[in-house]
Amino acid sequence: MPDFKFEDKAGGVIAGVDEAGRGPWAGPVVAGAVVLERDTLPATLRNGLDDSKKLKAARRRELFEVLSN
């Protein structure tokens, strides 16, 4: 789980990146990124961001709703 110490010190913008796929040798790869301002980051995101593979499906759906609205 990220603690945002670096972002707090550096000042503001957080970029989250994730990918899906096994690399170009085994097929297509899809990558996505989200950039958020630290000051406007909702608590529901701040308290639950992690590698998507570590999150339960229900939590991924919750985060998707917050990010897409």
N, CA, C and O atoms as a Tripos MOL2 file, in Angstrom:
@<TRIPOS>MOLECULE
protein
  276   275    69     0     0
PROTEIN
NO_CHARGES

@<TRIPOS>ATOM
      1 N           0.8510   -1.1720    0.0000 N.3       1 MET1
      2 CA          0.0000    0.0000    0.0000 C.3       1 MET1
      3 C           0.8950    1.2340    0.0000 C.2       1 MET1
      4 O           1.7810    1.3490    0.8470 O.2       1 MET1
      5 N           0.6820    2.1460   -0.9240 N.am      2 PRO2
      6 CA          1.5060    3.3570   -0.9610 C.3       2 PRO2
      7 C           1.2440    4.2440    0.2440 C.2       2 PRO2
      8 O           0.1290    4.2940    0.7640 O.2       2 PRO2
      9 N           2.2880    4.9470    0.6830 N.am      3 ASP3
     10 CA          2.1020    5.8530    1.8240 C.3       3 ASP3
     11 C           2.1430    7.3270    1.4150 C.2       3 ASP3
     12 O           1.8890    8.1960    2.2490 O.2       3 ASP3
     13 N           2.4550    7.6240    0.1600 N.am      4 PHE4
     14 CA          2.4530    8.9800   -0.3950 C.3       4 PHE4
     15 C           3.4820    9.9150    0.2410 C.2       4 PHE4
     16 O           3.3600   11.1320    0.0970 O.2       4 PHE4
     17 N           4.4890    9.3920    0.9380 N.am      5 LYS5
     18 CA          5.5240   10.2480    1.5270 C.3       5 LYS5
     19 C           6.2610   11.0360    0.4450 C.2       5 LYS5
     20 O           6.4860   12.2370    0.5950 O.2       5 LYS5
     21 N           6.6320   10.3720   -0.6290 N.am      6 PHE6
     22 CA          7.3390   11.0540   -1.7130 C.3       6 PHE6
     23 C           6.4580   12.1340   -2.3340 C.2       6 PHE6
     24 O           6.9130   13.2520   -2.5730 O.2       6 PHE6
     25 N           5.1980   11.7950   -2.5930 N.am      7 GLU7
     26 CA          4.2820   12.7480   -3.2100 C.3       7 GLU7
     27 C           4.0380   13.9470   -2.3050 C.2       7 GLU7
     28 O           3.9550   15.0800   -2.7790 O.2       7 GLU7
     29 N           3.9230   13.7020   -1.0130 N.am      8 ASP8
     30 CA          3.7330   14.8090   -0.0660 C.3       8 ASP8
     31 C           4.9310   15.7530   -0.1060 C.2       8 ASP8
     32 O           4.7710   16.9730   -0.0860 O.2       8 ASP8
     33 N           6.1300   15.1780   -0.1630 N.am      9 LYS9
     34 CA          7.3490   15.9810   -0.1880 C.3       9 LYS9
     35 C           7.5000   16.7110   -1.5290 C.2       9 LYS9
     36 O           7.9060   17.8730   -1.5610 O.2       9 LYS9
     37 N           7.1780   16.0390   -2.6170 N.am     10 ALA10
     38 CA          7.3680   16.6070   -3.9500 C.3      10 ALA10
     39 C           6.2760   17.5900   -4.3290 C.2      10 ALA10
     40 O           6.5130   18.5010   -5.1230 O.2      10 ALA10
     41 N           5.1210   17.4270   -3.7920 N.am     11 GLY11
     42 CA          4.1100   18.4190   -3.9440 C.3      11 GLY11
     43 C           2.8520   18.2450   -4.7030 C.2      11 GLY11
     44 O           2.3150   19.3050   -5.0240 O.2      11 GLY11
     45 N           2.2870   17.2130   -5.0460 N.am     12 GLY12
     46 CA          0.9300   17.3740   -5.5160 C.3      12 GLY12
     47 C           0.3360   16.3620   -6.4420 C.2      12 GLY12
     48 O          -0.6980   15.7820   -6.1100 O.2      12 GLY12
     49 N           0.9210   16.1150   -7.5780 N.am     13 VAL13
     50 CA          0.2630   15.2750   -8.5680 C.3      13 VAL13
     51 C           0.6590   13.8200   -8.3610 C.2      13 VAL13
     52 O           1.8220   13.5030   -8.1110 O.2      13 VAL13
     53 N          -0.3280   12.9480   -8.4690 N.am     14 ILE14
     54 CA         -0.0990   11.5140   -8.3360 C.3      14 ILE14
     55 C          -0.5350   10.8590   -9.6400 C.2      14 ILE14
     56 O          -1.6430   11.1030  -10.1170 O.2      14 ILE14
     57 N           0.3210   10.0390  -10.2140 N.am     15 ALA15
     58 CA         -0.0430    9.2860  -11.4180 C.3      15 ALA15
     59 C          -0.0470    7.8100  -11.0730 C.2      15 ALA15
     60 O           0.9430    7.2730  -10.5770 O.2      15 ALA15
     61 N          -1.1490    7.1680  -11.3360 N.am     16 GLY16
     62 CA         -1.2600    5.7310  -11.1310 C.3      16 GLY16
     63 C          -1.2770    5.0370  -12.4800 C.2      16 GLY16
     64 O          -2.0140    5.4420  -13.3790 O.2      16 GLY16
     65 N          -0.4740    3.9950  -12.6290 N.am     17 VAL17
     66 CA         -0.3700    3.2870  -13.9000 C.3      17 VAL17
     67 C          -0.5570    1.8060  -13.6410 C.2      17 VAL17
     68 O          -0.0720    1.2790  -12.6400 O.2      17 VAL17
     69 N          -1.2590    1.1330  -14.5410 N.am     18 ASP18
     70 CA         -1.4110   -0.3140  -14.4360 C.3      18 ASP18
     71 C          -1.4500   -0.8890  -15.8430 C.2      18 ASP18
     72 O          -1.7610   -0.1850  -16.8040 O.2      18 ASP18
     73 N          -1.1340   -2.1610  -15.9550 N.am     19 GLU19
     74 CA         -1.1650   -2.8320  -17.2440 C.3      19 GLU19
     75 C          -1.8550   -4.1740  -17.0920 C.2      19 GLU19
     76 O          -1.9800   -4.7180  -15.9950 O.2      19 GLU19
     77 N          -2.2950   -4.6820  -18.2160 N.am     20 ALA20
     78 CA         -2.8910   -6.0140  -18.2520 C.3      20 ALA20
     79 C          -2.3460   -6.7220  -19.4730 C.2      20 ALA20
     80 O          -2.3260   -6.1560  -20.5660 O.2      20 ALA20
     81 N          -1.9110   -7.9340  -19.2980 N.am     21 GLY21
     82 CA         -1.3590   -8.6950  -20.4120 C.3      21 GLY21
     83 C          -0.0860   -9.3800  -19.9930 C.2      21 GLY21
     84 O           0.3860   -9.2010  -18.8700 O.2      21 GLY21
     85 N           0.4660  -10.1540  -20.8780 N.am     22 ARG22
     86 CA          1.6680  -10.9220  -20.5570 C.3      22 ARG22
     87 C           2.8810  -10.4600  -21.3430 C.2      22 ARG22
     88 O           3.8920  -11.1610  -21.3900 O.2      22 ARG22
     89 N           2.7960   -9.3320  -21.9370 N.am     23 GLY23
     90 CA          3.9240   -8.8180  -22.7040 C.3      23 GLY23
     91 C           3.7500   -9.0870  -24.1820 C.2      23 GLY23
     92 O           2.9720   -9.9580  -24.5730 O.2      23 GLY23
     93 N           4.4710   -8.3440  -25.0070 N.am     24 PRO24
     94 CA          4.2790   -8.4440  -26.4440 C.3      24 PRO24
     95 C           4.5940   -9.8180  -27.0340 C.2      24 PRO24
     96 O           4.0550  -10.1690  -28.0830 O.2      24 PRO24
     97 N           5.4330  -10.5790  -26.3990 N.am     25 TRP25
     98 CA          5.7720  -11.8970  -26.9290 C.3      25 TRP25
     99 C           4.6110  -12.8770  -26.8160 C.2      25 TRP25
    100 O           4.5820  -13.8810  -27.5280 O.2      25 TRP25
    101 N           3.6450  -12.5980  -25.9270 N.am     26 ALA26
    102 CA          2.5330  -13.5230  -25.7120 C.3      26 ALA26
    103 C           1.1930  -12.9280  -26.1080 C.2      26 ALA26
    104 O           0.1590  -13.5700  -25.9200 O.2      26 ALA26
    105 N           1.1850  -11.7340  -26.6430 N.am     27 GLY27
    106 CA         -0.0850  -11.1360  -27.0420 C.3      27 GLY27
    107 C          -0.1410   -9.6690  -26.6910 C.2      27 GLY27
    108 O           0.8400   -9.0970  -26.2160 O.2      27 GLY27
    109 N          -1.2960   -9.0550  -26.9270 N.am     28 PRO28
    110 CA         -1.4280   -7.6150  -26.6890 C.3      28 PRO28
    111 C          -1.3640   -7.2460  -25.2050 C.2      28 PRO28
    112 O          -1.7270   -8.0320  -24.3290 O.2      28 PRO28
    113 N          -0.9010   -6.0490  -24.9610 N.am     29 VAL29
    114 CA         -0.8430   -5.4970  -23.6110 C.3      29 VAL29
    115 C          -1.6650   -4.2180  -23.6020 C.2      29 VAL29
    116 O          -1.5930   -3.4190  -24.5360 O.2      29 VAL29
    117 N          -2.4340   -4.0280  -22.5620 N.am     30 VAL30
    118 CA         -3.2180   -2.8060  -22.3950 C.3      30 VAL30
    119 C          -2.7110   -2.0970  -21.1510 C.2      30 VAL30
    120 O          -2.5470   -2.7230  -20.1040 O.2      30 VAL30
    121 N          -2.4620   -0.8000  -21.2550 N.am     31 ALA31
    122 CA         -1.9990   -0.0100  -20.1110 C.3      31 ALA31
    123 C          -2.9210    1.1820  -19.9380 C.2      31 ALA31
    124 O          -3.4620    1.7120  -20.9090 O.2      31 ALA31
    125 N          -3.0920    1.5940  -18.7000 N.am     32 GLY32
    126 CA         -3.9110    2.7640  -18.4080 C.3      32 GLY32
    127 C          -3.2410    3.6030  -17.3390 C.2      32 GLY32
    128 O          -2.4390    3.0990  -16.5530 O.2      32 GLY32
    129 N          -3.5710    4.8740  -17.3110 N.am     33 ALA33
    130 CA         -3.0060    5.7810  -16.3130 C.3      33 ALA33
    131 C          -4.0690    6.7660  -15.8700 C.2      33 ALA33
    132 O          -4.9480    7.1510  -16.6420 O.2      33 ALA33
    133 N          -3.9720    7.1630  -14.6220 N.am     34 VAL34
    134 CA         -4.8570    8.1710  -14.0480 C.3      34 VAL34
    135 C          -3.9760    9.1750  -13.3230 C.2      34 VAL34
    136 O          -3.0840    8.7850  -12.5700 O.2      34 VAL34
    137 N          -4.2160   10.4580  -13.5410 N.am     35 VAL35
    138 CA         -3.4740   11.5090  -12.8470 C.3      35 VAL35
    139 C          -4.4580   12.2720  -11.9740 C.2      35 VAL35
    140 O          -5.4860   12.7530  -12.4510 O.2      35 VAL35
    141 N          -4.1330   12.3760  -10.6900 N.am     36 LEU36
    142 CA         -5.0010   13.0430   -9.7180 C.3      36 LEU36
    143 C          -4.2140   14.0830   -8.9420 C.2      36 LEU36
    144 O          -3.0280   13.8970   -8.6690 O.2      36 LEU36
    145 N          -4.8590   15.1540   -8.5950 N.am     37 GLU37
    146 CA         -4.2320   16.1450   -7.7240 C.3      37 GLU37
    147 C          -4.3860   15.6800   -6.2840 C.2      37 GLU37
    148 O          -5.4770   15.3170   -5.8460 O.2      37 GLU37
    149 N          -3.2860   15.6980   -5.5610 N.am     38 ARG38
    150 CA         -3.2810   15.1930   -4.1750 C.3      38 ARG38
    151 C          -4.3300   15.8860   -3.3140 C.2      38 ARG38
    152 O          -4.9890   15.2370   -2.5020 O.2      38 ARG38
    153 N          -4.4930   17.1980   -3.4820 N.am     39 ASP39
    154 CA         -5.4230   17.9510   -2.6350 C.3      39 ASP39
    155 C          -6.8780   17.5920   -2.8780 C.2      39 ASP39
    156 O          -7.7170   17.8020   -2.0020 O.2      39 ASP39
    157 N          -7.1940   17.0540   -4.0480 N.am     40 THR40
    158 CA         -8.5820   16.7270   -4.3540 C.3      40 THR40
    159 C          -8.8270   15.2270   -4.4070 C.2      40 THR40
    160 O          -9.9010   14.7910   -4.8200 O.2      40 THR40
    161 N          -7.8600   14.4430   -3.9990 N.am     41 LEU41
    162 CA         -7.9880   12.9940   -4.0100 C.3      41 LEU41
    163 C          -9.0070   12.5480   -2.9710 C.2      41 LEU41
    164 O          -8.7990   12.7830   -1.7800 O.2      41 LEU41
    165 N         -10.1050   11.9100   -3.3820 N.am     42 PRO42
    166 CA        -11.1140   11.4720   -2.4190 C.3      42 PRO42
    167 C         -10.5490   10.4550   -1.4240 C.2      42 PRO42
    168 O          -9.6960    9.6420   -1.7780 O.2      42 PRO42
    169 N         -11.0230   10.5050   -0.2010 N.am     43 ALA43
    170 CA        -10.5570    9.5770    0.8340 C.3      43 ALA43
    171 C         -10.7890    8.1350    0.4220 C.2      43 ALA43
    172 O         -10.0020    7.2580    0.7810 O.2      43 ALA43
    173 N         -11.8610    7.8690   -0.3290 N.am     44 THR44
    174 CA        -12.1250    6.4990   -0.7700 C.3      44 THR44
    175 C         -11.0150    5.9730   -1.6640 C.2      44 THR44
    176 O         -10.7840    4.7650   -1.7220 O.2      44 THR44
    177 N         -10.3340    6.8610   -2.3550 N.am     45 LEU45
    178 CA         -9.1800    6.4460   -3.1550 C.3      45 LEU45
    179 C          -7.9170    6.4130   -2.3240 C.2      45 LEU45
    180 O          -7.1440    5.4580   -2.4020 O.2      45 LEU45
    181 N          -7.7020    7.4290   -1.5410 N.am     46 ARG46
    182 CA         -6.4820    7.5560   -0.7460 C.3      46 ARG46
    183 C          -6.3110    6.3500    0.1730 C.2      46 ARG46
    184 O          -5.1840    5.9260    0.4290 O.2      46 ARG46
    185 N          -7.4040    5.7990    0.6680 N.am     47 ASN47
    186 CA         -7.3300    4.7090    1.6350 C.3      47 ASN47
    187 C          -7.4720    3.3290    1.0080 C.2      47 ASN47
    188 O          -7.6970    2.3490    1.7190 O.2      47 ASN47
    189 N          -7.3460    3.2380   -0.3030 N.am     48 GLY48
    190 CA         -7.5330    1.9220   -0.8830 C.3      48 GLY48
    191 C          -6.7490    1.6270   -2.1330 C.2      48 GLY48
    192 O          -6.9730    0.5970   -2.7680 O.2      48 GLY48
    193 N          -5.8380    2.4970   -2.5060 N.am     49 LEU49
    194 CA         -5.0690    2.2470   -3.7200 C.3      49 LEU49
    195 C          -4.0120    1.1870   -3.4770 C.2      49 LEU49
    196 O          -3.3320    1.1810   -2.4510 O.2      49 LEU49
    197 N          -3.8910    0.3000   -4.4350 N.am     50 ASP50
    198 CA         -2.8660   -0.7380   -4.3700 C.3      50 ASP50
    199 C          -2.7790   -1.3760   -5.7500 C.2      50 ASP50
    200 O          -3.5210   -1.0040   -6.6590 O.2      50 ASP50
    201 N          -1.9040   -2.3040   -5.9000 N.am     51 ASP51
    202 CA         -1.8150   -3.0520   -7.1450 C.3      51 ASP51
    203 C          -3.1610   -3.7270   -7.3940 C.2      51 ASP51
    204 O          -3.7140   -4.3500   -6.4870 O.2      51 ASP51
    205 N          -3.6890   -3.6140   -8.5990 N.am     52 SER52
    206 CA         -5.0170   -4.1630   -8.8830 C.3      52 SER52
    207 C          -5.0880   -5.6670   -8.6410 C.2      52 SER52
    208 O          -6.1560   -6.1930   -8.3300 O.2      52 SER52
    209 N          -3.9730   -6.3570   -8.7800 N.am     53 LYS53
    210 CA         -3.9720   -7.8010   -8.5400 C.3      53 LYS53
    211 C          -4.1230   -8.1390   -7.0580 C.2      53 LYS53
    212 O          -4.4760   -9.2660   -6.7100 O.2      53 LYS53
    213 N          -3.8580   -7.1750   -6.1950 N.am     54 LYS54
    214 CA         -3.9860   -7.3920   -4.7540 C.3      54 LYS54
    215 C          -5.3740   -7.0240   -4.2320 C.2      54 LYS54
    216 O          -5.7050   -7.3120   -3.0820 O.2      54 LYS54
    217 N          -6.1840   -6.3880   -5.0760 N.am     55 LEU55
    218 CA         -7.5100   -5.9400   -4.6480 C.3      55 LEU55
    219 C          -8.5640   -6.9900   -4.9740 C.2      55 LEU55
    220 O          -8.4850   -7.6750   -5.9930 O.2      55 LEU55
    221 N          -9.5460   -7.1020   -4.0970 N.am     56 LYS56
    222 CA        -10.6780   -7.9780   -4.3760 C.3      56 LYS56
    223 C         -11.5250   -7.3450   -5.4740 C.2      56 LYS56
    224 O         -11.5050   -6.1290   -5.6620 O.2      56 LYS56
    225 N         -12.2630   -8.1740   -6.1920 N.am     57 ALA57
    226 CA        -13.0810   -7.6980   -7.3140 C.3      57 ALA57
    227 C         -14.0430   -6.5970   -6.8800 C.2      57 ALA57
    228 O         -14.2370   -5.6260   -7.6110 O.2      57 ALA57
    229 N         -14.6440   -6.7330   -5.7120 N.am     58 ALA58
    230 CA        -15.5880   -5.7150   -5.2340 C.3      58 ALA58
    231 C         -14.8920   -4.3710   -5.0340 C.2      58 ALA58
    232 O         -15.4610   -3.3270   -5.3520 O.2      58 ALA58
    233 N         -13.6700   -4.3890   -4.5120 N.am     59 ARG59
    234 CA        -12.9390   -3.1320   -4.2930 C.3      59 ARG59
    235 C         -12.5410   -2.5040   -5.6290 C.2      59 ARG59
    236 O         -12.5930   -1.2830   -5.7770 O.2      59 ARG59
    237 N         -12.1470   -3.3280   -6.5990 N.am     60 ARG60
    238 CA        -11.8310   -2.7980   -7.9260 C.3      60 ARG60
    239 C         -13.0520   -2.1210   -8.5360 C.2      60 ARG60
    240 O         -12.9280   -1.0640   -9.1540 O.2      60 ARG60
    241 N         -14.2310   -2.7170   -8.3690 N.am     61 ARG61
    242 CA        -15.4590   -2.0990   -8.8910 C.3      61 ARG61
    243 C         -15.7400   -0.7740   -8.1980 C.2      61 ARG61
    244 O         -16.1150    0.2000   -8.8510 O.2      61 ARG61
    245 N         -15.5590   -0.7270   -6.8700 N.am     62 GLU62
    246 CA        -15.7690    0.5260   -6.1210 C.3      62 GLU62
    247 C         -14.8340    1.6210   -6.6340 C.2      62 GLU62
    248 O         -15.2670    2.7470   -6.8810 O.2      62 GLU62
    249 N         -13.5640    1.2910   -6.7920 N.am     63 LEU63
    250 CA        -12.5880    2.2710   -7.2670 C.3      63 LEU63
    251 C         -12.9040    2.7140   -8.6950 C.2      63 LEU63
    252 O         -12.7400    3.8870   -9.0320 O.2      63 LEU63
    253 N         -13.3500    1.7920   -9.5220 N.am     64 PHE64
    254 CA        -13.7400    2.1470  -10.8860 C.3      64 PHE64
    255 C         -14.8600    3.1840  -10.8660 C.2      64 PHE64
    256 O         -14.8190    4.1570  -11.6190 O.2      64 PHE64
    257 N         -15.8510    2.9810  -10.0140 N.am     65 GLU65
    258 CA        -16.9700    3.9280   -9.9330 C.3      65 GLU65
    259 C         -16.4900    5.3110   -9.5080 C.2      65 GLU65
    260 O         -16.9070    6.3160  -10.0820 O.2      65 GLU65
    261 N         -15.6230    5.3650   -8.5150 N.am     66 VAL66
    262 CA        -15.1120    6.6580   -8.0390 C.3      66 VAL66
    263 C         -14.3040    7.3480   -9.1410 C.2      66 VAL66
    264 O         -14.4620    8.5470   -9.3670 O.2      66 VAL66
    265 N         -13.4430    6.5950   -9.8220 N.am     67 LEU67
    266 CA        -12.5840    7.1840  -10.8520 C.3      67 LEU67
    267 C         -13.3480    7.6000  -12.1050 C.2      67 LEU67
    268 O         -12.9500    8.5450  -12.7860 O.2      67 LEU67
    269 N         -14.4210    6.9160  -12.4090 N.am     68 SER68
    270 CA        -15.1250    7.2180  -13.6560 C.3      68 SER68
    271 C         -16.2510    8.2280  -13.4820 C.2      68 SER68
    272 O         -16.8910    8.6020  -14.4650 O.2      68 SER68
    273 N         -16.5060    8.6750  -12.2730 N.am     69 ASN69
    274 CA        -17.5610    9.6780  -12.0460 C.3      69 ASN69
    275 C         -16.9950   11.0170  -11.6630 C.2      69 ASN69
    276 O         -17.7490   11.9640  -11.4390 O.2      69 ASN69
@<TRIPOS>BOND
     1     1     2 1
     2     2     3 1
     3     3     4 2
     4     3     5 am
     5     5     6 1
     6     6     7 1
     7     7     8 2
     8     7     9 am
     9     9    10 1
    10    10    11 1
    11    11    12 2
    12    11    13 am
    13    13    14 1
    14    14    15 1
    15    15    16 2
    16    15    17 am
    17    17    18 1
    18    18    19 1
    19    19    20 2
    20    19    21 am
    21    21    22 1
    22    22    23 1
    23    23    24 2
    24    23    25 am
    25    25    26 1
    26    26    27 1
    27    27    28 2
    28    27    29 am
    29    29    30 1
    30    30    31 1
    31    31    32 2
    32    31    33 am
    33    33    34 1
    34    34    35 1
    35    35    36 2
    36    35    37 am
    37    37    38 1
    38    38    39 1
    39    39    40 2
    40    39    41 am
    41    41    42 1
    42    42    43 1
    43    43    44 2
    44    43    45 am
    45    45    46 1
    46    46    47 1
    47    47    48 2
    48    47    49 am
    49    49    50 1
    50    50    51 1
    51    51    52 2
    52    51    53 am
    53    53    54 1
    54    54    55 1
    55    55    56 2
    56    55    57 am
    57    57    58 1
    58    58    59 1
    59    59    60 2
    60    59    61 am
    61    61    62 1
    62    62    63 1
    63    63    64 2
    64    63    65 am
    65    65    66 1
    66    66    67 1
    67    67    68 2
    68    67    69 am
    69    69    70 1
    70    70    71 1
    71    71    72 2
    72    71    73 am
    73    73    74 1
    74    74    75 1
    75    75    76 2
    76    75    77 am
    77    77    78 1
    78    78    79 1
    79    79    80 2
    80    79    81 am
    81    81    82 1
    82    82    83 1
    83    83    84 2
    84    83    85 am
    85    85    86 1
    86    86    87 1
    87    87    88 2
    88    87    89 am
    89    89    90 1
    90    90    91 1
    91    91    92 2
    92    91    93 am
    93    93    94 1
    94    94    95 1
    95    95    96 2
    96    95    97 am
    97    97    98 1
    98    98    99 1
    99    99   100 2
   100    99   101 am
   101   101   102 1
   102   102   103 1
   103   103   104 2
   104   103   105 am
   105   105   106 1
   106   106   107 1
   107   107   108 2
   108   107   109 am
   109   109   110 1
   110   110   111 1
   111   111   112 2
   112   111   113 am
   113   113   114 1
   114   114   115 1
   115   115   116 2
   116   115   117 am
   117   117   118 1
   118   118   119 1
   119   119   120 2
   120   119   121 am
   121   121   122 1
   122   122   123 1
   123   123   124 2
   124   123   125 am
   125   125   126 1
   126   126   127 1
   127   127   128 2
   128   127   129 am
   129   129   130 1
   130   130   131 1
   131   131   132 2
   132   131   133 am
   133   133   134 1
   134   134   135 1
   135   135   136 2
   136   135   137 am
   137   137   138 1
   138   138   139 1
   139   139   140 2
   140   139   141 am
   141   141   142 1
   142   142   143 1
   143   143   144 2
   144   143   145 am
   145   145   146 1
   146   146   147 1
   147   147   148 2
   148   147   149 am
   149   149   150 1
   150   150   151 1
   151   151   152 2
   152   151   153 am
   153   153   154 1
   154   154   155 1
   155   155   156 2
   156   155   157 am
   157   157   158 1
   158   158   159 1
   159   159   160 2
   160   159   161 am
   161   161   162 1
   162   162   163 1
   163   163   164 2
   164   163   165 am
   165   165   166 1
   166   166   167 1
   167   167   168 2
   168   167   169 am
   169   169   170 1
   170   170   171 1
   171   171   172 2
   172   171   173 am
   173   173   174 1
   174   174   175 1
   175   175   176 2
   176   175   177 am
   177   177   178 1
   178   178   179 1
   179   179   180 2
   180   179   181 am
   181   181   182 1
   182   182   183 1
   183   183   184 2
   184   183   185 am
   185   185   186 1
   186   186   187 1
   187   187   188 2
   188   187   189 am
   189   189   190 1
   190   190   191 1
   191   191   192 2
   192   191   193 am
   193   193   194 1
   194   194   195 1
   195   195   196 2
   196   195   197 am
   197   197   198 1
   198   198   199 1
   199   199   200 2
   200   199   201 am
   201   201   202 1
   202   202   203 1
   203   203   204 2
   204   203   205 am
   205   205   206 1
   206   206   207 1
   207   207   208 2
   208   207   209 am
   209   209   210 1
   210   210   211 1
   211   211   212 2
   212   211   213 am
   213   213   214 1
   214   214   215 1
   215   215   216 2
   216   215   217 am
   217   217   218 1
   218   218   219 1
   219   219   220 2
   220   219   221 am
   221   221   222 1
   222   222   223 1
   223   223   224 2
   224   223   225 am
   225   225   226 1
   226   226   227 1
   227   227   228 2
   228   227   229 am
   229   229   230 1
   230   230   231 1
   231   231   232 2
   232   231   233 am
   233   233   234 1
   234   234   235 1
   235   235   236 2
   236   235   237 am
   237   237   238 1
   238   238   239 1
   239   239   240 2
   240   239   241 am
   241   241   242 1
   242   242   243 1
   243   243   244 2
   244   243   245 am
   245   245   246 1
   246   246   247 1
   247   247   248 2
   248   247   249 am
   249   249   250 1
   250   250   251 1
   251   251   252 2
   252   251   253 am
   253   253   254 1
   254   254   255 1
   255   255   256 2
   256   255   257 am
   257   257   258 1
   258   258   259 1
   259   259   260 2
   260   259   261 am
   261   261   262 1
   262   262   263 1
   263   263   264 2
   264   263   265 am
   265   265   266 1
   266   266   267 1
   267   267   268 2
   268   267   269 am
   269   269   270 1
   270   270   271 1
   271   271   272 2
   272   271   273 am
   273   273   274 1
   274   274   275 1
   275   275   276 2
@<TRIPOS>SUBSTRUCTURE
     1 MET1         2 RESIDUE 1 A MET
     2 PRO2         6 RESIDUE 1 A PRO
     3 ASP3        10 RESIDUE 1 A ASP
     4 PHE4        14 RESIDUE 1 A PHE
     5 LYS5        18 RESIDUE 1 A LYS
     6 PHE6        22 RESIDUE 1 A PHE
     7 GLU7        26 RESIDUE 1 A GLU
     8 ASP8        30 RESIDUE 1 A ASP
     9 LYS9        34 RESIDUE 1 A LYS
    10 ALA10       38 RESIDUE 1 A ALA
    11 GLY11       42 RESIDUE 1 A GLY
    12 GLY12       46 RESIDUE 1 A GLY
    13 VAL13       50 RESIDUE 1 A VAL
    14 ILE14       54 RESIDUE 1 A ILE
    15 ALA15       58 RESIDUE 1 A ALA
    16 GLY16       62 RESIDUE 1 A GLY
    17 VAL17       66 RESIDUE 1 A VAL
    18 ASP18       70 RESIDUE 1 A ASP
    19 GLU19       74 RESIDUE 1 A GLU
    20 ALA20       78 RESIDUE 1 A ALA
    21 GLY21       82 RESIDUE 1 A GLY
    22 ARG22       86 RESIDUE 1 A ARG
    23 GLY23       90 RESIDUE 1 A GLY
    24 PRO24       94 RESIDUE 1 A PRO
    25 TRP25       98 RESIDUE 1 A TRP
    26 ALA26      102 RESIDUE 1 A ALA
    27 GLY27      106 RESIDUE 1 A GLY
    28 PRO28      110 RESIDUE 1 A PRO
    29 VAL29      114 RESIDUE 1 A VAL
    30 VAL30      118 RESIDUE 1 A VAL
    31 ALA31      122 RESIDUE 1 A ALA
    32 GLY32      126 RESIDUE 1 A GLY
    33 ALA33      130 RESIDUE 1 A ALA
    34 VAL34      134 RESIDUE 1 A VAL
    35 VAL35      138 RESIDUE 1 A VAL
    36 LEU36      142 RESIDUE 1 A LEU
    37 GLU37      146 RESIDUE 1 A GLU
    38 ARG38      150 RESIDUE 1 A ARG
    39 ASP39      154 RESIDUE 1 A ASP
    40 THR40      158 RESIDUE 1 A THR
    41 LEU41      162 RESIDUE 1 A LEU
    42 PRO42      166 RESIDUE 1 A PRO
    43 ALA43      170 RESIDUE 1 A ALA
    44 THR44      174 RESIDUE 1 A THR
    45 LEU45      178 RESIDUE 1 A LEU
    46 ARG46      182 RESIDUE 1 A ARG
    47 ASN47      186 RESIDUE 1 A ASN
    48 GLY48      190 RESIDUE 1 A GLY
    49 LEU49      194 RESIDUE 1 A LEU
    50 ASP50      198 RESIDUE 1 A ASP
    51 ASP51      202 RESIDUE 1 A ASP
    52 SER52      206 RESIDUE 1 A SER
    53 LYS53      210 RESIDUE 1 A LYS
    54 LYS54      214 RESIDUE 1 A LYS
    55 LEU55      218 RESIDUE 1 A LEU
    56 LYS56      222 RESIDUE 1 A LYS
    57 ALA57      226 RESIDUE 1 A ALA
    58 ALA58      230 RESIDUE 1 A ALA
    59 ARG59      234 RESIDUE 1 A ARG
    60 ARG60      238 RESIDUE 1 A ARG
    61 ARG61      242 RESIDUE 1 A ARG
    62 GLU62      246 RESIDUE 1 A GLU
    63 LEU63      250 RESIDUE 1 A LEU
    64 PHE64      254 RESIDUE 1 A PHE
    65 GLU65      258 RESIDUE 1 A GLU
    66 VAL66      262 RESIDUE 1 A VAL
    67 LEU67      266 RESIDUE 1 A LEU
    68 SER68      270 RESIDUE 1 A SER
    69 ASN69      274 RESIDUE 1 A ASN
